[in-house]
Amino acid sequence: MADHLEASVTLPSDPASVSAARAYVVDTLAEWGLPAGTDVSDTIRLIVSELATNAVQHTFGQSPTFTVAMALDRDERLRVGVTDSHPRFPKRLPAAVQQDNGRGMVIVRCLAGECGGRLRVRPTREGGKTVLIELPWTLPAEPVPAVGRQD
């Protein structure tokens, strides 16, 4: 594999774009050798779902699009970031037990940590932000059978 791979997609800030972001990431990971349906792939899909949802819901119409960017360095480190043009950084909200939201960034931080990675938030030159996870690149030891295939 190459020393450095990159991929990105820019999507409209619309709820329908969240599933497109998930599919894009899973497809790209599969192209890079991490099949869909593995624990790591599923974890990254969930993280991207949370970050894309935040980019749609918490930019208050001030970010017409968001970008999902991925980079794989030397088959060692995977970075996945979601960038929007809203200047406000995510905040940890007090989440009451009965609330349906407010836990996304806590979930993302925990999932990244469980995979040996970390979460970062960086400002962009244009005044927005990128919420980024960095994870060690780990391929499954054994091939994963294709889902839905019957021979």
Summary of the structure (lengths in Angstrom):
residues: 151
radius of gyration: 15.7
end to end distance: 30.3
largest distance: 52.5
contacts: 419
relative contact order: 0.19
helix: 30%
strand: 26%
